[in-house]
Every structure is written in structure tokens, then in C-alpha cells.
Amino acid sequence: MNVLIITVVGGFLPKFLMQDVHMLMERGHNVHYATNFDNPIYECNKKELEAIGIKCFQIPIKKSPLGIRSNMIALMHLKKIVKECSIDMTYLHNPMGGVLGRLLVFSNKRLLTIYTAHGFHFYKGAPLQNWMLYYPVEKCLARKTDVLITINHEDENQANLFKLKKYGFVSRIPSTGIDAERFYYDISQKDLLRERYSIETDAFIFLSVGELNDNKNHETIIKAFAKANIYKSRLYICGEGYKHQQLQSLIDELGLGDRVVLTGYQTQIENYYKMADIFMFPSKREGMGMAAIEAMACGLPLIVSDNRGSREYAKDNAIVCDAYNIEAFANAMKQLYEDDVLRKHMVQKSIEISCDFTKEKTRKAMEEIMEKVEAQHGY
């Protein structure tokens, strides 16, 4: 079977989907990849992907549904790829990847589609405009979907209300899975890593990881950090995005230039997890939140916002705050700084809970999905 993976972000496949690629190849399928390599966000080397047998295609797909011209051009490119490469199945990610990939079915009814919803834009508490814009589109395109994969229970429940293609089904996977060889708890590395990065070994480190955009809500924790005013503490925010300068201006305005650091995108993010004390994840919306799960695997207690993603793993290992409540985040920071016993308890709980989100469990779930699809359609 010829499989075409479609994403909006060029680096999405090497960051999150390599296990799926290997699984598909091991089952005898040929993998093609169409994306906007000019929008990498995550590290991406096209030549390395091609070296392992992935046939890559550049398409001008845009994340925003308002990028109509670019997305229509991308759709025309995709139609050509499907025809020339005799594509049998599309494996779709990111909302616009899911939209364009399923629009292909209107002109090629035999095309199988697997769409992973990494977090519907309509959810409990979402703005009305999200429900008005995204919900009707997903409901309509579900009819062109063979498998709709979700990564949290709320989205799974919503997906089960949609009508899919004949023999279509909904399945939930435990995220894209954490790499246990990179993300693990090892207290012995903490001081060594801090010395390498020129960080005081006795500093108390808060860490957040994520693209610098509005949804990740880093303003809230920067203001909370200032309000908490914890002695000899630091806040590191790893990631890059369009709000970098705005966040830096806020840091300077609050007089935190020597205590809050925007590190940019980090290829060895596991080192930051292993030298931190607390992980903060204040997102307004998350389908899951892989950064928080990686942090858990490295033994970090969590301070998170309340959303459908964090509800999947924020148990006895986390303090949960309203995404907009600066004081609640500040109080949580002070509480964990002052309470060694609670912090140690949460370290163990984070490690335990992270075991539910391993690559092995995700791989098993994806293999079961593929076995069912292959059996249904004679592959």
C-alpha cells in the first residue's frame, strides 16, 4: 500500500511520527510525505527522511484556514501526488492537513483516510466562534474518514458522535509516545548539566517548554514568577515563535532580565528537564501536551492549567490552575518551593503516570488500527 502522510509543519514527522513510519514500512507499505518544509518549527532534515526511504514533497499548505490561496494550491499538488504515486491511503495530521487530505476523497472515492485529531479546536469552554467554524467542518469531513484517531477522552467522546465512512471507526491512542531513551529520571545528572549550562547548582529552576504563541500562555507564568518572588529561582522557557519579542519586553518591564530566560528552540530538550525542579504548562488549550509528559518521565512535578489535555495526566503529580489566574500559579510555585515532602511525592507520581504514555503503548495501539484497516480493505 502506498501511504501519503500530510502535515502542515515540516518537522512534524521527524518529531512525532517516526515510530509510525517504521511501523508502516515494516508492514510492507511505501511512505510518502507532503508538507510545508518552509515551515519547520521543529528540526527537520529532508535528506535524512529521503535516505530512509520516505519520498518527500513540498506543498505550500498553511496552518490558518484563512490562507485560502496557498491551501488551494496545496490541494492541487496533493491531487497530483495521489495520482502519480498511486496513493492508497492518506495519514493526516494538524487541522488543515486533515481538511485537505479528506477533500481528496471527493475526487478519489477509493482513497482511505486516517486522521489524527491532536486536539479539536471545539471543546468544552471553547469560544463560540470555534464551534461555529471548526465543528461543522469536522462533522462534514468525518463522512470522508475511515479512521478518526483522538488522543484524549473528551475528543474521543465527541468523535463518536460523528458519522464516518462505511466501516469507519474512532480510536484513541495514548499520545504519540515518549522516548524512554531520552526522557527518564536521573538525579545524578542534575548538577552536572547545570554546570554545563552555567546555571547555579543551588538555584530553584522552573521550566516551561512550548512554541511562543498565544495559546501556550507564557505571559501568565512570567507574571506569576514575578509575583511569587522566590529566592534564588530561575524560569527557563524553551521554544521559539512569533511572541518572542513581546515576551522579552514583558520580562524586561518586570525587571526579570537576569532571572527569566527565553532559550529558543532546544534540540536537546531532555537536558533542561533533567536539571529543572518544576515543570509549568499554562496552555489555554491542549489536545494532550507532549512536553508535560516528557517532563513527567524525567521526574518533574507539574503546575498546569486546567484543560482536556492536562486532565489526562494531571493527578497526584500536579497542581492545576485556571489558565488566566496569575495568583494561583504564583501560589503553586511557592507551595512546591517550600514543601520538600510534597515535591518528592509528586516526583514519584509523575514517573509512575508517565508509564501510561510510552512509545510501546502507542505503537501497539497503532498496529491494532492498521491491522483492522488492512483486514477491512484487503491489504
C-alpha positions as CSV (number, residue, x, y, z in Angstrom):
1,M,0.0,0.0,0.0
2,N,1.2,3.5,-0.8
3,V,0.7,5.8,2.1
4,L,0.8,9.6,2.0
5,I,1.4,11.4,5.3
6,I,0.2,15.0,5.2
7,T,1.1,17.7,7.9
8,V,1.3,21.4,8.0
9,V,4.6,21.7,9.8
10,G,7.6,20.3,8.0
11,G,9.3,18.9,11.2
12,F,6.2,17.3,12.5
13,L,7.0,13.8,11.1
14,P,10.6,13.6,12.4
15,K,9.5,15.0,15.8
16,F,6.4,12.9,16.4
17,L,5.7,10.3,13.6
18,M,8.9,8.3,13.1
19,Q,7.6,5.3,15.0
20,D,4.5,5.2,12.8
21,V,6.7,5.5,9.7
22,H,8.8,2.5,10.8
23,M,5.7,0.6,11.6
24,L,4.2,1.2,8.2
25,M,7.4,0.3,6.4
26,E,7.7,-2.9,8.5
27,R,4.2,-3.9,7.3
28,G,5.3,-3.5,3.7
29,H,3.9,-0.1,2.9
30,N,5.6,2.7,1.0
31,V,5.7,6.0,2.8
32,H,5.3,9.4,1.1
33,Y,5.4,12.7,2.9
34,A,3.8,16.0,1.8
35,T,4.3,19.1,4.0
36,N,5.5,22.7,4.0
37,F,9.2,22.3,4.6
38,D,9.4,26.1,4.6
39,N,7.5,26.0,7.9
40,P,9.8,23.7,10.0
41,I,9.2,24.9,13.7
42,Y,10.7,21.5,14.7
43,E,14.1,20.4,13.5
44,C,13.8,18.8,10.0
45,N,16.3,17.4,7.5
46,K,14.6,16.4,4.3
47,K,17.6,14.5,3.0
48,E,17.6,12.3,6.1
49,L,14.0,11.4,5.6
50,E,14.6,10.5,1.9
51,A,17.7,8.4,3.0
52,I,15.4,6.0,4.9
53,G,13.0,5.6,2.0
54,I,10.4,8.4,2.6
55,K,9.5,10.2,-0.7
56,C,9.1,13.9,0.2
57,F,7.0,16.6,-1.5
58,Q,6.9,20.3,-0.8
59,I,3.4,21.8,-0.7
60,P,2.5,25.4,0.3
61,I,0.0,24.3,3.0
62,K,-0.8,26.9,5.6
63,K,-1.9,26.4,9.2
64,S,-4.6,29.0,9.1
65,P,-7.8,28.3,7.2
66,L,-7.6,31.9,6.0
67,G,-4.6,31.0,3.8
68,I,-7.1,30.0,1.1
69,R,-5.0,30.6,-2.0
70,S,-2.0,28.7,-0.6
71,N,-4.1,25.9,0.7
72,M,-6.0,25.5,-2.7
73,I,-2.6,25.4,-4.5
74,A,-1.5,22.7,-1.9
75,L,-4.7,20.8,-2.6
76,M,-3.9,20.7,-6.3
77,H,-0.4,19.5,-5.6
78,L,-1.8,16.7,-3.4
79,K,-4.2,15.6,-6.1
80,K,-1.2,15.3,-8.5
81,I,0.8,13.3,-5.9
82,V,-2.1,10.9,-5.2
83,K,-2.5,10.3,-8.9
84,E,1.2,10.0,-9.9
85,C,2.2,7.9,-6.9
86,S,-0.9,5.7,-6.9
87,I,-1.6,6.6,-3.2
88,D,-3.9,4.2,-1.5
89,M,-4.2,5.8,1.9
90,T,-3.6,9.2,3.5
91,Y,-2.4,9.6,7.1
92,L,-3.4,13.1,8.2
93,H,-2.2,15.4,10.9
94,N,-2.8,19.0,12.0
95,P,-6.3,20.6,11.3
96,M,-5.5,21.8,7.8
97,G,-3.7,18.6,6.9
98,G,-6.9,16.8,7.9
99,V,-9.1,19.1,5.9
100,L,-7.1,19.0,2.6
101,G,-6.4,15.2,3.0
102,R,-10.1,14.4,3.3
103,L,-11.1,16.8,0.5
104,L,-9.0,14.4,-1.8
105,V,-11.7,11.8,-1.2
106,F,-14.3,13.9,-3.2
107,S,-12.3,13.2,-6.3
108,N,-10.9,9.8,-5.4
109,K,-13.5,7.7,-3.6
110,R,-11.3,4.7,-3.2
111,L,-8.8,6.6,-1.1
112,L,-8.5,5.5,2.5
113,T,-8.1,8.2,5.2
114,I,-6.7,8.0,8.7
115,Y,-6.9,11.4,10.5
116,T,-5.3,12.0,13.9
117,A,-7.0,14.9,15.8
118,H,-4.3,16.2,18.1
119,G,-7.0,18.3,19.8
120,F,-10.2,19.5,18.3
121,H,-10.5,23.3,18.2
122,F,-14.0,22.9,19.6
123,Y,-14.1,21.7,23.1
124,K,-15.9,22.3,26.4
125,G,-15.4,26.0,27.1
126,A,-14.1,26.9,23.7
127,P,-15.1,30.2,22.1
128,L,-18.4,30.1,20.2
129,Q,-16.6,31.1,17.0
130,N,-14.6,27.9,17.3
131,W,-17.7,25.8,17.4
132,M,-19.3,27.8,14.5
133,L,-16.2,27.4,12.3
134,Y,-14.4,24.1,13.1
135,Y,-17.3,21.9,14.4
136,P,-19.3,21.9,11.1
137,V,-16.1,21.2,9.1
138,E,-15.1,18.2,11.2
139,K,-18.6,16.8,11.3
140,C,-18.8,17.0,7.5
141,L,-15.4,15.7,6.8
142,A,-15.9,12.8,9.2
143,R,-18.0,11.3,6.5
144,K,-14.9,11.0,4.3
145,T,-12.8,9.4,7.1
146,D,-12.1,5.7,7.6
147,V,-10.3,6.1,11.0
148,L,-10.6,9.1,13.3
149,I,-7.8,8.9,16.0
150,T,-8.0,11.0,19.1
151,I,-5.5,11.5,22.0
152,N,-7.8,12.3,24.9
153,H,-11.2,11.2,26.2
154,E,-13.1,14.4,25.6
155,D,-12.3,14.4,21.9
156,E,-13.0,10.6,21.7
157,N,-16.5,11.1,23.1
158,Q,-17.1,13.9,20.6
159,A,-15.7,11.9,17.7
160,N,-18.0,9.0,18.5
161,L,-21.0,11.3,17.7
162,F,-19.8,11.8,14.1
163,K,-20.8,9.6,11.2
164,L,-17.8,8.2,9.5
165,K,-17.4,6.3,6.2
166,K,-18.8,2.7,5.9
167,Y,-16.7,0.5,8.2
168,G,-15.1,3.6,9.7
169,F,-14.3,3.8,13.4
170,V,-12.9,6.0,16.2
171,S,-9.8,5.0,18.2
172,R,-7.9,6.7,21.0
173,I,-4.1,6.4,21.4
174,P,-2.0,7.4,24.4
175,S,-0.4,10.4,22.7
176,T,2.5,10.0,20.2
177,G,4.5,8.2,22.9
178,I,7.6,9.3,24.9
179,D,11.1,8.1,24.0
180,A,12.4,6.3,27.2
181,E,15.9,6.5,25.9
182,R,15.8,10.3,26.0
183,F,13.3,11.1,28.7
184,Y,14.0,9.4,32.1
185,Y,14.6,10.3,35.7
186,D,18.3,10.5,36.8
187,I,19.0,12.8,39.7
188,S,22.7,12.3,39.3
189,Q,22.8,14.3,36.1
190,K,21.2,17.4,37.6
191,D,24.3,19.2,38.9
192,L,26.5,18.1,36.0
193,L,24.0,19.6,33.5
194,R,23.7,22.8,35.4
195,E,27.5,23.2,35.4
196,R,27.5,22.6,31.6
197,Y,24.8,25.3,31.1
198,S,26.4,27.7,33.6
199,I,23.4,27.5,36.0
200,E,23.9,27.7,39.7
201,T,23.6,24.3,41.3
202,D,21.6,25.7,44.2
203,A,19.1,27.7,42.1
204,F,15.5,26.6,42.1
205,I,14.5,26.1,38.4
206,F,11.1,26.4,36.9
207,L,10.8,25.2,33.3
208,S,8.3,25.6,30.5
209,V,8.5,24.2,27.0
210,G,6.4,25.2,24.0
211,E,6.1,27.4,21.0
212,L,6.0,31.1,21.9
213,N,2.4,31.7,20.8
214,D,-0.8,33.0,22.4
215,N,-2.2,29.5,23.2
216,K,0.9,28.5,25.3
217,N,0.1,31.4,27.6
218,H,3.7,32.1,28.8
219,E,2.7,35.6,29.9
220,T,0.8,34.2,32.8
221,I,3.7,32.3,34.3
222,I,6.1,35.1,33.7
223,K,3.8,37.4,35.7
224,A,3.3,34.6,38.3
225,F,7.0,34.1,38.7
226,A,7.4,37.9,39.4
227,K,4.6,37.7,41.9
228,A,6.0,34.6,43.7
229,N,9.4,36.3,44.0
230,I,11.1,33.1,45.2
231,Y,14.7,33.5,46.4
232,K,17.4,32.3,44.0
233,S,14.9,31.0,41.5
234,R,15.0,31.0,37.7
235,L,12.4,30.5,35.0
236,Y,13.5,29.0,31.7
237,I,11.1,29.0,28.7
238,C,12.3,26.7,25.8
239,G,10.8,27.3,22.4
240,E,10.5,29.8,19.6
241,G,7.6,31.7,18.0
242,Y,6.1,35.0,17.0
243,K,5.7,36.2,20.5
244,H,9.4,36.1,21.4
245,Q,9.9,39.8,21.4
246,Q,6.6,40.5,23.2
247,L,7.6,38.1,26.0
248,Q,11.1,39.5,26.2
249,S,9.6,43.0,26.5
250,L,7.4,41.8,29.4
251,I,10.4,40.2,31.1
252,D,12.4,43.5,30.8
253,E,9.4,45.5,32.0
254,L,9.1,43.4,35.2
255,G,12.8,43.6,35.8
256,L,13.4,39.9,35.4
257,G,16.1,40.0,32.7
258,D,18.6,38.1,34.8
259,R,16.1,35.5,36.1
260,V,13.8,34.6,33.2
261,V,15.4,33.2,30.1
262,L,13.9,32.6,26.7
263,T,16.3,29.9,25.5
264,G,14.9,29.5,21.9
265,Y,14.3,26.1,20.4
266,Q,16.4,23.3,22.0
267,T,17.4,20.1,20.2
268,Q,18.4,18.5,23.5
269,I,15.4,19.5,25.5
270,E,15.8,16.5,27.8
271,N,18.8,18.2,29.4
272,Y,16.5,21.1,30.5
273,Y,14.0,18.7,32.0
274,K,16.8,16.8,33.9
275,M,18.2,20.0,35.5
276,A,14.8,21.6,36.4
277,D,12.9,21.3,39.7
278,I,9.3,22.1,38.5
279,F,7.6,22.0,35.1
280,M,5.0,24.6,34.2
281,F,2.5,24.1,31.4
282,P,-0.1,27.0,31.3
283,S,-1.6,26.4,27.9
284,K,-5.1,27.7,27.3
285,R,-5.8,24.7,25.1
286,E,-4.1,21.3,24.7
287,G,-5.1,18.1,23.0
288,M,-2.6,16.3,25.2
289,G,0.7,18.2,25.7
290,M,3.8,16.0,25.0
291,A,6.1,18.4,26.7
292,A,4.4,17.8,30.0
293,I,4.5,14.1,29.5
294,E,8.2,14.3,28.7
295,A,8.8,16.3,31.9
296,M,6.9,13.7,33.9
297,A,9.1,10.9,32.6
298,C,12.1,13.0,33.8
299,G,10.5,13.1,37.3
300,L,9.2,16.7,37.4
301,P,6.2,17.8,39.4
302,L,3.8,19.7,37.3
303,I,2.0,23.1,37.6
304,V,-0.5,23.1,34.8
305,S,-3.6,24.9,33.5
306,D,-6.9,23.0,33.5
307,N,-7.7,21.7,30.0
308,R,-8.8,18.5,28.4
309,G,-5.2,17.5,27.7
310,S,-3.8,18.1,31.2
311,R,-6.8,16.1,32.7
312,E,-5.4,13.0,31.1
313,Y,-2.3,13.1,33.3
314,A,-2.5,15.8,36.0
315,K,-3.3,13.7,39.1
316,D,-1.3,13.5,42.3
317,N,1.7,14.7,40.4
318,A,0.3,18.2,39.6
319,I,-1.2,21.4,40.9
320,V,-3.9,22.5,38.5
321,C,-4.7,26.2,38.0
322,D,-7.1,28.2,35.9
323,A,-5.2,29.3,32.8
324,Y,-5.7,33.0,33.5
325,N,-5.2,33.0,37.3
326,I,-1.8,34.5,37.8
327,E,-2.1,34.4,41.6
328,A,-3.0,30.7,41.6
329,F,0.2,29.9,39.6
330,A,2.2,32.1,41.9
331,N,0.8,30.3,45.0
332,A,1.5,26.9,43.4
333,M,5.1,27.9,42.7
334,K,5.6,29.0,46.3
335,Q,3.9,25.9,47.6
336,L,6.2,23.5,45.8
337,Y,9.3,25.5,46.5
338,E,8.6,25.4,50.2
339,D,7.2,21.8,50.6
340,D,10.0,19.3,50.0
341,V,7.8,16.3,51.1
342,L,5.1,17.1,48.6
343,R,7.6,17.8,45.9
344,K,9.3,14.4,46.4
345,H,5.9,12.6,46.4
346,M,5.0,14.3,43.1
347,V,8.3,13.3,41.6
348,Q,7.4,9.6,42.1
349,K,3.8,10.1,40.9
350,S,5.0,11.8,37.7
351,I,7.3,8.9,36.9
352,E,4.5,6.4,37.5
353,I,1.9,8.2,35.4
354,S,4.3,8.7,32.5
355,C,4.4,4.9,32.0
356,D,0.9,5.2,30.6
357,F,2.2,7.2,27.6
358,T,5.1,5.2,26.3
359,K,6.0,4.6,22.6
360,E,5.4,0.9,23.1
361,K,1.8,1.5,24.1
362,T,1.3,3.9,21.2
363,R,2.9,1.5,18.8
364,K,0.6,-1.3,19.9
365,A,-2.5,0.9,19.5
366,M,-1.4,2.0,16.0
367,E,-0.6,-1.6,15.0
368,E,-4.1,-2.7,16.0
369,I,-5.6,0.2,14.0
370,M,-3.6,-0.8,10.9
371,E,-4.4,-4.5,11.3
372,K,-8.1,-3.6,11.3
373,V,-7.8,-1.3,8.3
374,E,-5.9,-3.8,6.3
375,A,-8.3,-6.6,7.1
376,Q,-11.3,-4.4,6.2
377,H,-9.9,-3.4,2.8
378,G,-8.0,-6.5,1.8
379,Y,-4.4,-5.3,2.2
